[in-house]
Amino acid sequence: MLSGLIIDEEDDLPSSSAYRSRFGSLLRAYRLIGYEPDRDYSYIEVNRALRQAHPQVVAEIIAGITRHGGRAVQDPDTDLVRVNDEFTVSIVLARCTATAAGSLRWRIRLDTGLVPDITIAVRMDEVNEAPRDYYVLPSIDMTFGKLKFAEQNGLALDAYRFDTLDFFYALASRARIAEVA
């Protein structure tokens, strides 16, 4: 058995944080020495990749809003996106996991502390490399801090599901009054 705690308890070894710093993670250091933990920690690498992908996804959504005539600015402190100075959006990436039976699942944690007006939940594909679809979730309808999604979720949740964000971009676009009338 090997763990960060065991490494930290050993007087003759560098600390586990030294290994993390040098190799990027304990799991990477383990792989380099040929050690395979009993527990599957692959989700840690997936989470790291999703954290790295998040800024690009946010930038793409901001660019989409701008392309459709809206204005979007990301708050550097909260990461919320303010659209047209009218509403705020939180963008979360949901990691895909497979059950033992092969069904796909996603867990989405809503940002209840910052209370965004809308949360865009990006469900990632089976390999967690690209968006599968999007849920545009208004805070007024979302009363729970955590949501669990399957491939099909029934009308209560799937009414908010979109294959693309074109609907959201149309929502964020600006229209001249003369054009509307």
N, C-alpha and C positions, 0 to 999 in steps of 0.2 A: 504494500500500500504506500502511496505517496500523495501528499497534499501540501498546501501552503502552510498549514499548521505544523505538520511534521517537519518541514524544512525550517520553519522559524524556531522550532524547539531545539534544533541541532546546533551546538555551539561552533562546530568546525565548518559550517557552511554559510555562504552569504544568505541574506534574508530572501524570502519569496518575492518581495517587491524588487529586489535587485535582478532576479530572473525575469520578472515581468518587464522591467525597464530594458534589459539587454535583449530579450528575445521577442518582445511584444506581448507575450502572455505566457502563463505557466503551461498552457496546453501546447503551445509551439515548442517550448523547451522540452516538454515530455516527448513530443513527436521526434525531436532531434536525437534523443537518446534511446528511442524505440520503446518507450513506456506507453502502454494503453490503459487508461483508467477503466475500472469496472463500469462506471456510470458514463452515459453518453452526454458529453458536454458540447456537442456540435452547435447547440442553440446559442452558445456564447459567441462563437465566430459569426453566426448568422446575425445576431443582435449587433455586433460590432459593424458588420457590413451595412446593415440597415441604418445605423447611426451615421455612417459615412455617406450613405446615399440620400439621407433626409434633406440636406441643404440643396442638392440638385433637384429633387422633386419639388421643393418649395419654390425654387427659382423658375422651374418650368410652369408651375401654376401661376406665379406672378406674371410671367411672360404671356401666358394664355389670356389672362385678364386684360393685360395691356393691349394685346393684339385685337381684342374684341372691343376696344374703346373704353375700358374701365381704368381705374387707377388703383394700384395696390402697393403698400409699403409694409415691410416686415419690421416689427419692433425688435431691436437687437437684445433687449432685456428679457422679453417674454416669448419671443419667436412667433407671437400672434401676427397674422397678416390683417392689416386694416384696409378694407376695400371701399373706395370712393368716400372715405371719411364718414361712412354710414354704418358699417358692421364689421365685426372681427371674425376671423377664421383661424381655427387650429387645424394643423395638418399632421396626421399621425400615420405611420406605416405599421401595418399589421402583419406579423410574421405568420407564414403558413406552416402548419404542422400536420402530420398524417397520424391518424389513429392506428392501432394495431390491425384493425380491419381494412385500412387503406382509405378511409374517409378523410377529407380535408377539414381542418378547423382553424379558426382565427380568434384571437382575443384582442379586444380593443379597449384600451383604457382612455376614457374621456378626461379632458383637462378640466376638472370641476373647480379647481382653485382659481383659475383665471377667468372662468365663465365666458368662453367665446360664444358668439351668437350662432356660429355654425362650426361643426367639425367635419372635415373631409377625412374619412378613413380610407386609406389606400390599402386594399387587400392585395398582398403580394402573391405571385404565382407559386406553383408547387416547389420551385427551387429557390424562391425568394430573391429573384434577380430582376423582375420587372412587375409593374402593376398588372393585376388580373382584372380588377374593376374598382369602382369607387362608391362609397356610401357618403351622401351629402346629408348630414344629420343635424337638424336644427335643435338647439339646446332646449327649446320650449317643449319638444317632444321626447327628449332623452332624460329620463329621471334617474337612471342608474349611472354609477361611475365606471362600471365595467360591463362590456357586452361580449357575449360569446356568439360566434357566427359559425354556421355550417355552410355547405355549398348552396343549399336552399334553406331559407329562413322564414318563409311565410310572408304574407302581405304586410304584417306589422313592421318588419324590417326591410324586406325587399322592395317596398314602395320607394325607398330612398336609394336604391342601387342603380348605378349607371355604368355602362361599358366605357364611356368617355366622360370628360368633364364639360362637354359642349353645353349641356343644360346649365351648369353652374356659370360658365363664361357668359351665357346669354343673360343670366340673372344679374351678373356684375357689370354688364355693358351699360353704357349711357345712351340715352335716346333724346333727340331734340323734340321739344313739345310739338313743333310744326310737323315732324315726321309721324308722330303718334296720332295726331288728329286727322 
